[in-house]
Every structure is written in structure tokens, then in C-alpha cells.
């Protein structure tokens, strides 16, 4: 299960970097609570999810991130069709060899289409500048 989740998360990171947001949010269950170190958001629909992930995509591109490499730290044993996954995201920045890290806990729920993400808790965010942009987006929703 560990390697399968890593492959799935790697594919999601690729979708985000490629700007294929509609495909990316297909695996999220709305309403989607998202907890950040300094705030929380409730994305009530796909349109809000699209806006947030588009903002994240633009920020990653603007800062030169070329690769998102997930490292699954732990997987909880499923109970009642739900489980958590602890992930560190390694962000490779070019042209330098800089690597930044974001950490999140994903709350999965097993659906007929496979595991879907029903909540995300970012415990470390590599781009603190996004806090203000996310806050402005939340206020406009």
C-alpha cells in the first residue's frame, strides 16, 4: 500500500506542476477542509478547489519548482474505510539545487473510485507568502 500511495501522490504532484488542475481535484472530496499553519479554509466546491490549486500552481512555477517528490512518512491502518497518510513534499528548485519541504497529513476515504482526499492538514508550508494570497481568496469566496 505504501508504494501505491507514493506513486499516486507522485502523479498528483505532476498534475499540479503541469497545471492540470481539473484532473488533480478529481481525487478530492468536497467540501474539503484545508488546515494551514496559520489559518484554515473550507473549500466547499470544485470551483474553490480549482482556484486554490491554480494559485498554488502559479506560485510553484513563479518560484522555479520543477519537481515535487512525495516521501510517505507513515500510513495509518484503515478503519471504517478511512486512513491518514503523513507526507513530506520535496520541492526541487532550479536553476539552483535548492530543495524546500512542505509536510501534510492527508485524510483519505475509500470510495468506489479509489481513495479520495477528504481533508488536508499542512503542518509545514514551504511558501509562507501564500498565507496572504490564500486568505484573500478565502475572503472573496
N, CA, C and O atoms as a MOPAC input file, in Angstrom:
PM7 MOZYME 1SCF
protein

 N      0.82900 1    -1.19400 1     0.00000 1
 C      0.00000 1     0.00000 1     0.00000 1
 C      0.87500 1     1.26000 1     0.00000 1
 O      0.53700 1     2.25300 1    -0.64500 1
 N      1.99700 1     1.21400 1     0.72400 1
 C      2.88900 1     2.35800 1     0.83300 1
 C      3.38600 1     2.81700 1    -0.54100 1
 O      3.31400 1     4.00300 1    -0.86000 1
 N      3.88900 1     1.88500 1    -1.35200 1
 C      4.42000 1     2.24400 1    -2.67100 1
 C      3.30900 1     2.69100 1    -3.61300 1
 O      3.52500 1     3.55500 1    -4.46200 1
 N      2.13400 1     2.11300 1    -3.47000 1
 C      0.99000 1     2.50600 1    -4.28400 1
 C      0.57900 1     3.94300 1    -3.97300 1
 O      0.29300 1     4.71900 1    -4.88500 1
 N      0.54900 1     4.30000 1    -2.68900 1
 C      0.22200 1     5.67700 1    -2.30100 1
 C      1.29300 1     6.65300 1    -2.76900 1
 O      0.97300 1     7.75400 1    -3.21700 1
 N      2.55100 1     6.26400 1    -2.66900 1
 C      3.63800 1     7.12700 1    -3.13200 1
 C      3.49000 1     7.39600 1    -4.63200 1
 O      3.65000 1     8.53200 1    -5.07800 1
 N      3.18900 1     6.36500 1    -5.39800 1
 C      3.00000 1     6.53700 1    -6.84400 1
 C      1.80700 1     7.44300 1    -7.13600 1
 O      1.87400 1     8.29100 1    -8.02600 1
 N      0.73100 1     7.27000 1    -6.40000 1
 C     -0.46300 1     8.10600 1    -6.57800 1
 C     -0.15500 1     9.56900 1    -6.24800 1
 O     -0.55100 1    10.47200 1    -6.98500 1
 N      0.54700 1     9.79700 1    -5.14500 1
 C      0.89600 1    11.16200 1    -4.76100 1
 C      1.87400 1    11.78200 1    -5.75700 1
 O      1.76700 1    12.96800 1    -6.06900 1
 N      2.81600 1    11.00100 1    -6.25400 1
 C      3.74900 1    11.49400 1    -7.26700 1
 C      2.97300 1    11.95100 1    -8.50800 1
 O      3.27700 1    12.99800 1    -9.08000 1
 N      1.98300 1    11.17600 1    -8.91900 1
 C      1.15500 1    11.53700 1   -10.07100 1
 C      0.39200 1    12.83300 1    -9.80100 1
 O      0.24900 1    13.66800 1   -10.69400 1
 N     -0.09400 1    13.00000 1    -8.57500 1
 C     -0.81800 1    14.23100 1    -8.22400 1
 C      0.11000 1    15.43500 1    -8.24200 1
 O     -0.27900 1    16.51500 1    -8.68500 1
 N      1.34100 1    15.25400 1    -7.76000 1
 C      2.32600 1    16.33100 1    -7.82000 1
 C      2.62300 1    16.72800 1    -9.25400 1
 O      2.76400 1    17.91200 1    -9.56000 1
 N      2.72000 1    15.73500 1   -10.13700 1
 C      2.95400 1    16.00100 1   -11.55700 1
 C      1.78300 1    16.78600 1   -12.16200 1
 O      1.99300 1    17.74100 1   -12.91000 1
 N      0.56200 1    16.38200 1   -11.83700 1
 C     -0.61200 1    17.10500 1   -12.33500 1
 C     -0.59300 1    18.56500 1   -11.88200 1
 O     -0.91500 1    19.46300 1   -12.66000 1
 N     -0.21900 1    18.79800 1   -10.63300 1
 C     -0.16900 1    20.16300 1   -10.10400 1
 C      0.86900 1    20.99000 1   -10.85600 1
 O      0.58000 1    22.11100 1   -11.27600 1
 N      2.06800 1    20.45300 1   -11.02900 1
 C      3.11100 1    21.19900 1   -11.73300 1
 C      2.76500 1    21.44400 1   -13.19300 1
 O      3.16600 1    22.45900 1   -13.76300 1
 N      2.02800 1    20.53000 1   -13.80100 1
 C      1.62600 1    20.68200 1   -15.19800 1
 C      0.41700 1    21.61600 1   -15.35800 1
 O      0.05500 1    21.98400 1   -16.47600 1
 N     -0.20100 1    21.99400 1   -14.23600 1
 C     -1.37200 1    22.86600 1   -14.30600 1
 C     -2.63900 1    22.14000 1   -14.70800 1
 O     -3.60200 1    22.76800 1   -15.14700 1
 N     -2.65000 1    20.83300 1   -14.56400 1
 C     -3.82600 1    20.02600 1   -14.90700 1
 C     -4.72000 1    19.91600 1   -13.66900 1
 O     -4.89500 1    18.84200 1   -13.09300 1
 N     -5.27000 1    21.04900 1   -13.28900 1
 C     -5.98200 1    21.20700 1   -12.03200 1
 C     -7.27500 1    20.40200 1   -11.99200 1
 O     -7.59000 1    19.79900 1   -10.96600 1
 N     -8.02400 1    20.38200 1   -13.08200 1
 C     -9.28200 1    19.62800 1   -13.07800 1
 C     -9.05300 1    18.14600 1   -12.81300 1
 O     -9.82600 1    17.51600 1   -12.09100 1
 N     -7.99500 1    17.58700 1   -13.39400 1
 C     -7.67100 1    16.18500 1   -13.14100 1
 C     -7.22600 1    15.98500 1   -11.69800 1
 O     -7.56200 1    14.98400 1   -11.06500 1
 N     -6.46600 1    16.94700 1   -11.18900 1
 C     -5.96500 1    16.87200 1    -9.81900 1
 C     -7.11100 1    16.84400 1    -8.81100 1
 O     -7.11500 1    16.02200 1    -7.89400 1
 N     -8.07400 1    17.73500 1    -8.97800 1
 C     -9.13200 1    17.82900 1    -7.96500 1
 C    -10.17800 1    16.72200 1    -8.08300 1
 O    -11.07600 1    16.62300 1    -7.24700 1
 N    -10.06200 1    15.89400 1    -9.11500 1
 C    -10.96100 1    14.73900 1    -9.21200 1
 C    -10.82200 1    13.81100 1    -8.01300 1
 O    -11.76300 1    13.09200 1    -7.68000 1
 N     -9.65700 1    13.81600 1    -7.35500 1
 C     -9.41400 1    12.92500 1    -6.22700 1
 C     -9.72900 1    13.55600 1    -4.87200 1
 O     -9.44200 1    12.96500 1    -3.83100 1
 N    -10.31300 1    14.74400 1    -4.88100 1
 C    -10.67000 1    15.40800 1    -3.63100 1
 C    -12.17200 1    15.32300 1    -3.42800 1
 O    -12.94700 1    15.32700 1    -4.38400 1
 N    -12.56300 1    15.24600 1    -2.17500 1
 C    -13.97500 1    15.15400 1    -1.80100 1
 C    -14.36800 1    16.49800 1    -1.19500 1
 O    -13.77100 1    16.95000 1    -0.21800 1
 N    -15.37500 1    17.12700 1    -1.78500 1
 C    -15.84300 1    18.43900 1    -1.30900 1
 C    -17.13300 1    18.28200 1    -0.52800 1
 O    -17.96500 1    17.43800 1    -0.86000 1
 N    -17.30600 1    19.09800 1     0.51600 1
 C    -16.43700 1    20.18200 1     0.98100 1
 C    -15.12700 1    19.62600 1     1.54300 1
 O    -15.09500 1    18.55700 1     2.15300 1
 N    -14.03900 1    20.38600 1     1.31900 1
 C    -12.69400 1    19.96000 1     1.68200 1
 C    -12.09200 1    20.93700 1     2.68900 1
 O    -11.73500 1    22.05500 1     2.31700 1
 N    -11.97000 1    20.53700 1     3.96300 1
 C    -11.25700 1    21.37900 1     4.92500 1
 C     -9.75000 1    21.30600 1     4.65100 1
 O     -9.19800 1    20.22400 1     4.45000 1
 N     -9.10100 1    22.46100 1     4.64600 1
 C     -7.65600 1    22.54600 1     4.47500 1
 C     -7.10500 1    23.37100 1     5.62700 1
 O     -7.44800 1    24.54200 1     5.78400 1
 N     -6.25800 1    22.75800 1     6.42100 1
 C     -5.63500 1    23.43500 1     7.55500 1
 C     -4.21200 1    23.81900 1     7.18100 1
 O     -3.42800 1    22.98300 1     6.73000 1
 N     -3.88900 1    25.08700 1     7.37100 1
 C     -2.54800 1    25.61100 1     7.14200 1
 C     -1.97300 1    25.99800 1     8.49400 1
 O     -2.72800 1    26.13600 1     9.45600 1
 N     -0.66100 1    26.17600 1     8.59800 1
 C     -0.09200 1    26.51600 1     9.90900 1
 C     -0.70800 1    27.75500 1    10.57200 1
 O     -0.77400 1    27.82700 1    11.79900 1
 N     -1.15700 1    28.72200 1     9.77500 1
 C     -1.68500 1    29.95700 1    10.36800 1
 C     -3.15500 1    30.21400 1    10.08900 1
 O     -3.69200 1    31.22500 1    10.54200 1
 N     -3.81300 1    29.34400 1     9.36700 1
 C     -5.22100 1    29.56400 1     9.06300 1
 C     -5.86100 1    28.26400 1     8.60300 1
 O     -5.18800 1    27.24300 1     8.45600 1
 N     -7.14800 1    28.31300 1     8.38400 1
 C     -7.85700 1    27.16100 1     7.83300 1
 C     -8.84500 1    27.65300 1     6.78300 1
 O     -9.33400 1    28.78200 1     6.83100 1
 N     -9.11700 1    26.77700 1     5.84600 1
 C    -10.03900 1    27.09600 1     4.75800 1
 C    -11.01000 1    25.93600 1     4.60000 1
 O    -10.68200 1    24.78600 1     4.89200 1
 N    -12.18700 1    26.25500 1     4.14200 1
 C    -13.14300 1    25.22700 1     3.77400 1
 C    -13.48900 1    25.45800 1     2.31100 1
 O    -14.15500 1    26.43100 1     1.95800 1
 N    -13.02300 1    24.54700 1     1.47200 1
 C    -13.31200 1    24.62900 1     0.04800 1
 C    -14.61200 1    23.86300 1    -0.17400 1
 O    -14.64600 1    22.63600 1    -0.08600 1
 N    -15.66400 1    24.59400 1    -0.45900 1
 C    -16.99000 1    23.97800 1    -0.49600 1
 C    -17.32900 1    23.30300 1    -1.81700 1
 O    -18.25300 1    22.49200 1    -1.88700 1
 N    -16.57200 1    23.64200 1    -2.87800 1
 C    -16.91100 1    23.08800 1    -4.19000 1
 C    -15.66900 1    23.00200 1    -5.07100 1
 O    -14.60100 1    23.50700 1    -4.72200 1
 N    -15.83300 1    22.35500 1    -6.21100 1
 C    -14.72600 1    22.19900 1    -7.14800 1
 C    -14.18100 1    23.54700 1    -7.61500 1
 O    -12.97200 1    23.68400 1    -7.79900 1
 N    -15.03600 1    24.53500 1    -7.80800 1
 C    -14.57600 1    25.84900 1    -8.28100 1
 C    -13.60100 1    26.46900 1    -7.27400 1
 O    -12.59000 1    27.04800 1    -7.66900 1
 N    -13.89600 1    26.35300 1    -5.99200 1
 C    -12.97500 1    26.87100 1    -4.97800 1
 C    -11.68700 1    26.05500 1    -4.95500 1
 O    -10.60100 1    26.61800 1    -4.81300 1
 N    -11.79500 1    24.74600 1    -5.09200 1
 C    -10.60800 1    23.90400 1    -5.16300 1
 C     -9.74700 1    24.26800 1    -6.36100 1
 O     -8.52200 1    24.32900 1    -6.26200 1
 N    -10.39500 1    24.50800 1    -7.48900 1
 C     -9.67900 1    24.90400 1    -8.70200 1
 C     -8.93000 1    26.21200 1    -8.47300 1
 O     -7.78100 1    26.34900 1    -8.89200 1
 N     -9.57100 1    27.17100 1    -7.81300 1
 C     -8.93900 1    28.47000 1    -7.55800 1
 C     -7.71700 1    28.33000 1    -6.65400 1
 O     -6.67600 1    28.92600 1    -6.92700 1
 N     -7.83400 1    27.55300 1    -5.58800 1
 C     -6.71800 1    27.37600 1    -4.64200 1
 C     -5.56100 1    26.63600 1    -5.29900 1
 O     -4.41100 1    27.05400 1    -5.16900 1
 N     -5.84900 1    25.53900 1    -6.00400 1
 C     -4.77100 1    24.77900 1    -6.62600 1
 C     -4.15800 1    25.53200 1    -7.81200 1
 O     -2.97800 1    25.34700 1    -8.10800 1
 N     -4.92800 1    26.36500 1    -8.48300 1
 C     -4.35900 1    27.21400 1    -9.54200 1
 C     -3.39700 1    28.22900 1    -8.95300 1
 O     -2.34600 1    28.50500 1    -9.53100 1
 N     -3.75400 1    28.78500 1    -7.80600 1
 C     -2.86800 1    29.71500 1    -7.10800 1
 C     -1.58300 1    29.01400 1    -6.67500 1
 O     -0.49500 1    29.57100 1    -6.82000 1
 N     -1.70000 1    27.81000 1    -6.14900 1
 C     -0.53600 1    27.03100 1    -5.74300 1
 C      0.34400 1    26.70100 1    -6.95500 1
 O      1.56700 1    26.81800 1    -6.88300 1
 N     -0.27100 1    26.29200 1    -8.05700 1
 C      0.46700 1    26.00200 1    -9.28900 1
 C      1.25800 1    27.22800 1    -9.73800 1
 O      2.44600 1    27.12100 1   -10.04300 1
 N      0.61100 1    28.38300 1    -9.77900 1
 C      1.27500 1    29.61800 1   -10.21800 1
 C      2.45000 1    29.96300 1    -9.30900 1
 O      3.50300 1    30.38100 1    -9.79100 1
 N      2.28300 1    29.79400 1    -8.01100 1
 C      3.35300 1    30.09000 1    -7.06700 1
 C      4.53400 1    29.14400 1    -7.23300 1
 O      5.68600 1    29.57600 1    -7.18700 1
 N      4.26100 1    27.86300 1    -7.42500 1
 C      5.33100 1    26.88900 1    -7.64200 1
 C      6.11900 1    27.22800 1    -8.90500 1
 O      7.34900 1    27.16700 1    -8.90400 1
 N      5.43000 1    27.57900 1    -9.96400 1
 C      6.09600 1    27.93100 1   -11.21600 1
 C      6.90900 1    29.22000 1   -11.05600 1
 O      8.04400 1    29.31100 1   -11.52500 1
 N      6.31400 1    30.21300 1   -10.39000 1
 C      6.97600 1    31.51000 1   -10.18800 1
 C      8.27400 1    31.35300 1    -9.39200 1
 O      9.24500 1    32.06700 1    -9.64400 1
 N      8.29400 1    30.43000 1    -8.44100 1
 C      9.48100 1    30.24700 1    -7.60300 1
 C     10.46500 1    29.23400 1    -8.18700 1
 O     11.49400 1    28.95800 1    -7.57000 1
 N     10.17200 1    28.67800 1    -9.35900 1
 C     11.11900 1    27.80300 1   -10.03700 1
 C     11.07900 1    26.34100 1    -9.64000 1
 O     12.02500 1    25.60600 1    -9.92400 1
 N     10.01600 1    25.89600 1    -8.99300 1
 C      9.90700 1    24.47800 1    -8.61400 1
 C      9.68100 1    23.66200 1    -9.88100 1
 O      8.75900 1    23.92900 1   -10.65200 1
 N     10.54000 1    22.66200 1   -10.08300 1
 C     10.43900 1    21.81300 1   -11.27600 1
 C      9.99400 1    20.39300 1   -10.95500 1
 O      9.50900 1    19.68200 1   -11.83500 1
 N     10.15400 1    19.97400 1    -9.70400 1
 C      9.79600 1    18.61100 1    -9.31000 1
 C      9.18300 1    18.62500 1    -7.91900 1
 O      9.67900 1    19.30000 1    -7.01700 1
 N      8.10300 1    17.87500 1    -7.75500 1
 C      7.50700 1    17.62900 1    -6.44300 1
 C      7.65800 1    16.14300 1    -6.16500 1
 O      7.06500 1    15.30700 1    -6.84700 1
 N      8.45100 1    15.82700 1    -5.16500 1
 C      8.72500 1    14.42600 1    -4.83600 1
 C      8.12700 1    14.10300 1    -3.46700 1
 O      8.61700 1    14.59800 1    -2.45200 1
 N      7.06900 1    13.27600 1    -3.42400 1
 C      6.48700 1    12.93100 1    -2.12600 1
 C      7.29800 1    11.85700 1    -1.41500 1
 O      7.78600 1    10.91500 1    -2.04100 1
 N      7.43600 1    12.00500 1    -0.11600 1
 C      8.02200 1    10.96300 1     0.72300 1
 C      6.98000 1    10.61400 1     1.78000 1
 O      6.72600 1    11.39100 1     2.70000 1
 N      6.38500 1     9.44400 1     1.63600 1
 C      5.37800 1     8.99200 1     2.59300 1
 C      6.10100 1     8.57900 1     3.86900 1
 O      6.91700 1     7.65700 1     3.86300 1
 N      5.79200 1     9.27300 1     4.96400 1
 C      6.43900 1     9.00500 1     6.24200 1
 C      5.71000 1     7.92400 1     7.03500 1
 O      6.33400 1     7.13100 1     7.74000 1
 N      4.37700 1     7.90200 1     6.91300 1
 C      3.58600 1     6.91500 1     7.65800 1
 C      2.21300 1     6.78000 1     7.01500 1
 O      1.68800 1     7.72100 1     6.42000 1
 N      1.64800 1     5.58600 1     7.15100 1
 C      0.29200 1     5.30500 1     6.68300 1
 C     -0.45000 1     4.63600 1     7.82700 1
 O      0.00700 1     3.64100 1     8.38800 1
 N     -1.58400 1     5.19200 1     8.15700 1
 C     -2.40400 1     4.63100 1     9.23100 1
 C     -3.17200 1     3.41200 1     8.70900 1
 O     -3.58000 1     3.38100 1     7.54800 1
 N     -3.36100 1     2.43300 1     9.55100 1
 C     -4.19600 1     1.30000 1     9.17800 1
 C     -5.63000 1     1.78600 1     8.98200 1
 O     -6.15500 1     2.50600 1     9.83100 1
 N     -6.26900 1     1.40300 1     7.87700 1
 C     -7.63600 1     1.85600 1     7.62000 1
 C     -8.61800 1     1.36800 1     8.68200 1
 O     -8.55100 1     0.23100 1     9.15000 1
 N     -9.52500 1     2.26000 1     9.04200 1
 C    -10.63000 1     1.93300 1     9.94000 1
 C    -11.89400 1     2.53400 1     9.35000 1
 O    -11.94600 1     3.73000 1     9.06500 1
 N    -12.89100 1     1.72300 1     9.17200 1
 C    -14.17100 1     2.16600 1     8.60800 1
 C    -13.98600 1     2.90000 1     7.27600 1
 O    -14.68100 1     3.87400 1     6.98900 1
 N    -13.04000 1     2.41600 1     6.47400 1
 C    -12.83800 1     2.99600 1     5.14900 1
 C    -12.08200 1     4.31100 1     5.13700 1
 O    -12.05900 1     5.00100 1     4.11800 1
 N    -11.45700 1     4.67300 1     6.26500 1
 C    -10.71000 1     5.93100 1     6.34200 1
 C     -9.30800 1     5.65800 1     6.88100 1
 O     -9.09300 1     4.74200 1     7.67600 1
 N     -8.35300 1     6.48300 1     6.42100 1
 C     -6.98800 1     6.38000 1     6.92300 1
 C     -6.24400 1     7.68900 1     6.65000 1
 O     -6.63000 1     8.47100 1     5.78200 1
 N     -5.17800 1     7.90600 1     7.40600 1
 C     -4.34700 1     9.09600 1     7.24200 1
 C     -2.99300 1     8.70700 1     6.64900 1
 O     -2.49200 1     7.59800 1     6.83900 1
 N     -2.42300 1     9.67700 1     5.91900 1
 C     -1.10400 1     9.48900 1     5.33800 1
 C     -0.28500 1    10.74400 1     5.62600 1
 O     -0.70600 1    11.86000 1     5.32100 1
 N      0.90500 1    10.54000 1     6.22600 1
 C      1.81800 1    11.64400 1     6.52800 1
 C      2.81900 1    11.73900 1     5.39100 1
 O      3.49600 1    10.76000 1     5.07600 1
 N      2.92200 1    12.92600 1     4.76400 1
 C      3.75500 1    13.09400 1     3.57500 1
 C      4.62900 1    14.33500 1     3.70300 1
 O      4.16700 1    15.39900 1     4.11500 1
 N      5.90100 1    14.17800 1     3.34300 1
 C      6.79500 1    15.31500 1     3.14100 1
 C      6.93700 1    15.49100 1     1.63800 1
 O      7.22300 1    14.53500 1     0.91800 1
 N      6.73900 1    16.71100 1     1.17100 1
 C      6.89000 1    17.03200 1    -0.24100 1
 C      8.22500 1    17.74000 1    -0.44400 1
 O      8.42300 1    18.84500 1     0.06100 1
 N      9.13500 1    17.11600 1    -1.17400 1
 C     10.41500 1    17.72000 1    -1.53700 1
 C     10.17600 1    18.53000 1    -2.81300 1
 O      9.72100 1    17.99700 1    -3.82500 1
 N     10.48900 1    19.82300 1    -2.74700 1
 C     10.30200 1    20.71100 1    -3.90200 1
 C     11.67800 1    21.08900 1    -4.44200 1
 O     12.43400 1    21.80800 1    -3.78900 1
 N     11.99400 1    20.60200 1    -5.63300 1
 C     13.27300 1    20.93200 1    -6.26600 1
 C     13.12500 1    22.24000 1    -7.02600 1
 O     12.21800 1    22.40600 1    -7.84200 1
 N     14.03800 1    23.16700 1    -6.74100 1
 C     14.00000 1    24.49300 1    -7.34500 1
 C     15.19800 1    24.63700 1    -8.27400 1
 O     16.34200 1    24.44200 1    -7.86300 1
 N     14.92700 1    24.97700 1    -9.52100 1
 C     16.00300 1    25.21700 1   -10.49100 1
 C     16.00800 1    26.69400 1   -10.85500 1
 O     14.93800 1    27.30300 1   -10.83200 1
 N     17.09400 1    27.28900 1   -11.17700 1
 C     18.35600 1    26.68000 1   -11.59600 1
 C     19.27000 1    26.30300 1   -10.43200 1
 O     20.32400 1    25.71300 1   -10.66800 1
 N     18.91800 1    26.61300 1    -9.20500 1
 C     19.74900 1    26.21700 1    -8.06900 1
 C     19.45300 1    24.77000 1    -7.70400 1
 O     18.54000 1    24.15700 1    -8.25700 1
 N     20.20400 1    24.24300 1    -6.80000 1
 C     19.96200 1    22.87900 1    -6.33100 1
 C     19.15400 1    22.90100 1    -5.03300 1
 O     19.13100 1    21.92500 1    -4.28400 1
 N     18.49600 1    24.02500 1    -4.78300 1
 C     17.73000 1    24.18700 1    -3.54600 1
 C     16.57700 1    23.18700 1    -3.49400 1
 O     15.92900 1    22.90600 1    -4.50200 1
 N     16.34000 1    22.66300 1    -2.30500 1
 C     15.19000 1    21.80200 1    -2.05400 1
 C     14.43800 1    22.36400 1    -0.86000 1
 O     15.01900 1    22.60100 1     0.19900 1
 N     13.15600 1    22.57300 1    -1.04000 1
 C     12.30000 1    23.02400 1     0.05500 1
 C     11.36500 1    21.88000 1     0.41400 1
 O     11.15600 1    20.95700 1    -0.37400 1
 N     10.80800 1    21.95500 1     1.61100 1
 C      9.94300 1    20.86900 1     2.07700 1
 C      8.64600 1    21.42800 1     2.65100 1
 O      8.64900 1    22.37200 1     3.44100 1
 N      7.54600 1    20.82500 1     2.23600 1
 C      6.24400 1    21.03600 1     2.85200 1
 C      5.81900 1    19.69400 1     3.43700 1
 O      6.15400 1    18.64400 1     2.88800 1
 N      5.09400 1    19.72200 1     4.53300 1
 C      4.61300 1    18.48600 1     5.16500 1
 C      3.11100 1    18.57800 1     5.35300 1
 O      2.57600 1    19.63000 1     5.70300 1
 N      2.43800 1    17.45900 1     5.11500 1
 C      0.98300 1    17.44300 1     5.23900 1
 C      0.51000 1    16.07700 1     5.72000 1
 O      1.16700 1    15.05300 1     5.53100 1
 N     -0.64500 1    16.11000 1     6.34200 1
 C     -1.35800 1    14.88300 1     6.69800 1
 C     -2.60300 1    14.86000 1     5.81700 1
 O     -3.42600 1    15.77500 1     5.85600 1
 N     -2.72500 1    13.80600 1     5.02900 1
 C     -3.88000 1    13.64400 1     4.15300 1
 C     -4.84900 1    12.66900 1     4.80900 1
 O     -4.45400 1    11.60600 1     5.28900 1
 N     -6.10700 1    13.04400 1     4.82100 1
 C     -7.17200 1    12.19900 1     5.36200 1
 C     -7.91300 1    11.59300 1     4.17600 1
 O     -8.62800 1    12.28600 1     3.45100 1
 N     -7.73000 1    10.30300 1     3.99400 1
 C     -8.31600 1     9.59400 1     2.86500 1
 C     -9.59000 1     8.87600 1     3.27500 1
 O     -9.75600 1     8.45700 1     4.42100 1
 N    -10.47900 1     8.74900 1     2.30800 1
 C    -11.66900 1     7.92300 1     2.45600 1
 C    -11.75100 1     7.03300 1     1.22700 1
 O    -11.61900 1     7.50400 1     0.09700 1
 N    -11.97000 1     5.75300 1     1.45200 1
 C    -12.09100 1     4.80900 1     0.35000 1
 C    -13.45500 1     5.01100 1    -0.30800 1
 O    -14.49000 1     4.97900 1     0.35800 1
 N    -13.43900 1     5.21900 1    -1.62400 1
 C    -14.67500 1     5.37700 1    -2.39900 1
 C    -14.70700 1     4.29300 1    -3.47200 1
 O    -13.73600 1     3.55200 1    -3.62900 1
 N    -15.77700 1     4.19500 1    -4.19000 1
 C    -15.87400 1     3.18100 1    -5.25000 1
 C    -14.86900 1     3.45000 1    -6.36800 1
 O    -14.54600 1     2.55100 1    -7.14400 1
 N    -14.36800 1     4.70000 1    -6.45300 1
 C    -13.37800 1     5.05200 1    -7.47800 1
 C    -11.94600 1     4.98800 1    -6.95000 1
 O    -11.00100 1     5.33500 1    -7.65800 1
 N    -11.79300 1     4.54300 1    -5.70100 1
 C    -10.46900 1     4.50200 1    -5.08400 1
 C    -10.39100 1     5.50100 1    -3.95200 1
 O    -11.39900 1     6.10800 1    -3.59100 1
 N     -9.20400 1     5.68200 1    -3.38300 1
 C     -9.08100 1     6.60000 1    -2.25100 1
 C     -9.24000 1     8.05500 1    -2.68300 1
 O     -8.64300 1     8.50200 1    -3.66300 1
 N    -10.05800 1     8.77500 1    -1.92700 1
 C    -10.25000 1    10.20000 1    -2.15400 1
 C     -9.81700 1    10.97500 1    -0.92600 1
 O     -9.91500 1    10.47700 1     0.19600 1
 N     -9.34000 1    12.18700 1    -1.13500 1
 C     -8.87200 1    13.01500 1    -0.02100 1
 C    -10.03300 1    13.86500 1     0.47500 1
 O    -10.63000 1    14.63200 1    -0.28000 1
 N    -10.34400 1    13.71000 1     1.77600 1
 C    -11.46000 1    14.46100 1     2.33800 1
 C    -11.01900 1    15.58100 1     3.27900 1
 O    -11.85000 1    16.37600 1     3.71700 1
 N     -9.71400 1    15.65600 1     3.59900 1
 C     -9.19700 1    16.74700 1     4.42300 1
 C     -7.67800 1    16.75000 1     4.29200 1
 O     -7.05800 1    15.70400 1     4.10200 1
 N     -7.07600 1    17.95900 1     4.39800 1
 C     -5.62600 1    18.10300 1     4.34300 1
 C     -5.19600 1    19.01100 1     5.49300 1
 O     -5.77800 1    20.07400 1     5.71000 1
 N     -4.17700 1    18.58100 1     6.22000 1
 C     -3.61600 1    19.37100 1     7.32400 1
 C     -2.13300 1    19.59400 1     7.03500 1
 O     -1.31100 1    18.69800 1     7.22600 1
 N     -1.80000 1    20.81000 1     6.56800 1
 C     -0.39300 1    21.15000 1     6.31800 1
 C      0.25900 1    21.50600 1     7.64300 1
 O     -0.14000 1    22.46900 1     8.29800 1
 N      1.25200 1    20.73800 1     8.03600 1
 C      1.96600 1    21.01600 1     9.27600 1
 C      3.17700 1    21.91300 1     9.03600 1
 O      3.67700 1    22.55900 1     9.95700 1
 N      3.64000 1    21.94400 1     7.78800 1
 C      4.73400 1    22.84400 1     7.39200 1
 C      4.49200 1    23.23100 1     5.94500 1
 O      4.27700 1    22.37400 1     5.08700 1
 N      4.53000 1    24.53600 1     5.68200 1
 C      4.30500 1    25.04800 1     4.33600 1
 C      5.57000 1    25.75400 1     3.87900 1
 O      6.05400 1    26.66400 1     4.55200 1
 N      6.10500 1    25.34400 1     2.74600 1
 C      7.38100 1    25.89000 1     2.27400 1
 C      7.25900 1    27.31600 1     1.76500 1
 O      8.26600 1    28.01400 1     1.64100 1
 N      6.04700 1    27.76000 1     1.46900 1
 C      5.84600 1    29.08600 1     0.88700 1
 C      4.97400 1    29.94100 1     1.79800 1
 O      3.77100 1    30.05600 1     1.56700 1
 N      5.56100 1    30.54200 1     2.83200 1
 C      4.75100 1    31.33900 1     3.74900 1
 C      4.06900 1    32.52100 1     3.07100 1
 O      3.06900 1    33.03300 1     3.57400 1
 N      4.60400 1    32.95600 1     1.93400 1
 C      3.99500 1    34.07600 1     1.21200 1
 C      2.58600 1    33.74200 1     0.72100 1
 O      1.80900 1    34.64800 1     0.41800 1
 N      2.25200 1    32.46800 1     0.64000 1
 C      0.92200 1    32.07300 1     0.18200 1
 C     -0.16400 1    32.33100 1     1.22000 1
 O     -1.34300 1    32.39100 1     0.87300 1
 N      0.21200 1    32.48300 1     2.48100 1
 C     -0.80200 1    32.69800 1     3.51600 1
 C     -1.70600 1    33.87700 1     3.16700 1
 O     -2.92800 1    33.76300 1     3.25000 1
 N     -1.12100 1    35.00400 1     2.77800 1
 C     -1.92100 1    36.18400 1     2.45500 1
 C     -2.78100 1    35.95100 1     1.21900 1
 O     -3.93500 1    36.37800 1     1.17700 1
 N     -2.22600 1    35.27600 1     0.21200 1
 C     -2.99400 1    35.01100 1    -1.00100 1
 C     -4.15400 1    34.06700 1    -0.71400 1
 O     -5.25600 1    34.27000 1    -1.22400 1
 N     -3.91700 1    33.03400 1     0.09900 1
 C     -4.99500 1    32.11700 1     0.46200 1
 C     -6.06100 1    32.84300 1     1.27500 1
 O     -7.25500 1    32.61200 1     1.08600 1
 N     -5.63300 1    33.71800 1     2.17400 1
 C     -6.58100 1    34.46900 1     2.99300 1
 C     -7.44400 1    35.36600 1     2.12800 1
 O     -8.65600 1    35.43400 1     2.33300 1
 N     -6.85000 1    36.05400 1     1.16600 1
 C     -7.60700 1    36.91400 1     0.26200 1
 C     -8.59200 1    36.08500 1    -0.56900 1
 O     -9.72000 1    36.51500 1    -0.80900 1
 N     -8.16400 1    34.90700 1    -1.00300 1
 C     -9.02300 1    34.03400 1    -1.76600 1
 C    -10.20400 1    33.56000 1    -0.92100 1
 O    -11.33600 1    33.50800 1    -1.40200 1
 N     -9.93600 1    33.21700 1     0.33500 1
 C    -10.99300 1    32.75300 1     1.24300 1
 C    -12.01200 1    33.86200 1     1.48900 1
 O    -13.21100 1    33.59400 1     1.55900 1
 N    -11.55100 1    35.09100 1     1.62100 1
 C    -12.45400 1    36.20800 1     1.87800 1
 C    -13.32000 1    36.52900 1     0.66800 1
 O    -14.44500 1    37.00700 1     0.81400 1
 N    -12.79400 1    36.26400 1    -0.54000 1
 C    -13.55800 1    36.57800 1    -1.74100 1
 C    -14.57900 1    35.48400 1    -2.07400 1
 O    -15.46600 1    35.69500 1    -2.90200 1
 N    -14.45900 1    34.33800 1    -1.44300 1
 C    -15.36000 1    33.21500 1    -1.75300 1
 C    -16.72800 1    33.41100 1    -1.13900 1
 O    -17.60500 1    32.56300 1    -1.30100 1

